[in-house]
């Protein structure tokens, strides 16, 4: 079972976004600020916890549930698109005074950080990122996304995972312990993201609002962000597990386009903060120390 999530030191809802967004602060006050962007789209920030709170030992952390997911309910009158998320991100940055802006983006959150950075070059009213951590980035082209979906589906149909599903179905757990059954069903639903499917038990459960996810991906169309990354000079690091179902080539191309380092974690799938936290945080702590804008200014 995943570890319990500690209560935030502060929490509330934004007042400057088009729809109120739930936010939570962790870590140290009067420390360098980090904005953490969860994946999805259509999920919430809690599944990055408690592991990502390691960064709170030396930083002031701000998480928020992106529109339509978690506690950030949408009014539902208009589709949520990638532009909606970029606009919300810009408003959050301004509302919380996050300049110099340091973003840690995970999965879709890494892609959102890149979309924001691309848009910022066209819109000087947006605060430019001072540094970017791109952790397990979502596929950055439509072709890579199709390859990811095929690979994830293949893994979910593997003999190992199918056997575990059969064991659960015959266990009687649904009747004996519904909460334990739901936890195990969640683990099997995400097992294909992991190099070792048994490690899914350590991921905090979450749900994705399918409608939000569908609208966002549809709004991107037949996308290819790689070319748009050229010319980004923001200090950055790209981190991906070697066994991530998302093609490693997507991150290779992104790191080359930005001209930054790619750190590949062995024996690791899509969730490095669960699968290889020591490798991950060694790379992250070093990068954040070396690029601390408050120290360099």
Secondary structure, 3 states (H helix, E strand, C coil): CCCCCCCCCEEEECCCCCCCCEEEEEECCCCCEEEEECCCCCCCHHHHCCHHHHHHHCCEEEEECCCCCCCCCCCCCCCCCHHHHHHHHHHHHHHCCCCCEEEEEECHHHHHHHHHHHHHCCCCCCCCEEEEEEECCCCCEHHHHHHHHHHHHHHHCCHHHHHHHHHHHCCCHHHHCHHHHHHHHHHHHHHHHCCCHHHHHHCCCCCCCHHHHHHHHHHHCCCECHHHHCCCCCEEEEEEECCCCCCHHHHHHHHHHHCCEEEEECCCCCCHHHHCHHHHHHHHHHHHHHCCHHHHC
